[in-house]
Amino acid sequence: MVDTMDKRQLETRQEIFRLLLSAAQDKESEWVRQEAARTLAHLLNIDYRTLIIYIHLFIVKEIQLSL
């Protein structure tokens, strides 16, 4: 039961990450990109154990993050 719950939670987080990553690459709206980046930062702050994996995805997908 616990494994199923953990797996479901992981799948949900991955789906949220995919949606935010897509929004962070929006070609039409800078505001959408900025809000997605803020939310991604919050997600990465909460789940810091996967930070390296997510940073790797940013590099592979050539996400331009302005500081």
C-alpha positions in Angstrom: 0.0 0.0 0.0 2.8 2.4 0.9 4.7 1.6 -2.3 1.7 2.4 -4.4 1.2 5.7 -2.7 4.9 6.6 -3.1 4.8 5.6 -6.8 1.6 7.7 -7.3 3.1 10.7 -5.6 6.3 10.4 -7.7 4.3 10.2 -10.9 2.3 13.2 -9.9 5.4 15.2 -9.2 6.9 14.2 -12.5 3.8 15.3 -14.4 3.8 18.6 -12.6 7.5 19.1 -13.5 6.8 18.3 -17.1 3.9 20.8 -17.3 6.0 23.5 -15.6 9.0 22.8 -17.9 6.7 23.2 -20.9 5.3 26.5 -19.6 8.9 27.7 -18.9 9.6 27.3 -22.6 6.5 29.2 -23.7 7.3 31.2 -26.9 4.4 33.7 -26.7 4.4 35.0 -23.1 7.2 36.1 -20.9 4.8 36.3 -18.0 4.0 32.5 -18.4 7.7 31.7 -18.5 8.4 33.8 -15.4 5.6 32.3 -13.3 6.6 28.8 -14.4 10.2 29.5 -13.4 9.0 30.7 -10.0 6.9 27.6 -9.4 9.7 25.4 -10.6 12.1 27.0 -8.1 9.6 26.3 -5.4 9.2 22.7 -6.5 13.0 22.3 -6.5 13.3 23.9 -3.1 10.8 21.4 -1.6 12.2 18.3 -3.3 15.9 19.1 -3.2 16.9 15.4 -3.4 16.2 15.4 -7.2 17.8 18.8 -7.8 20.7 17.3 -9.9 18.3 15.4 -12.1 16.2 18.4 -12.8 19.2 20.6 -13.5 20.4 18.0 -15.9 17.1 18.2 -17.7 17.3 22.0 -17.9 20.7 21.7 -19.5 19.6 18.9 -22.0 16.5 20.9 -23.0 18.6 24.1 -23.2 16.3 26.1 -20.9 17.5 29.7 -20.6 17.1 30.8 -17.0 17.7 34.5 -16.3 18.7 35.4 -12.8 
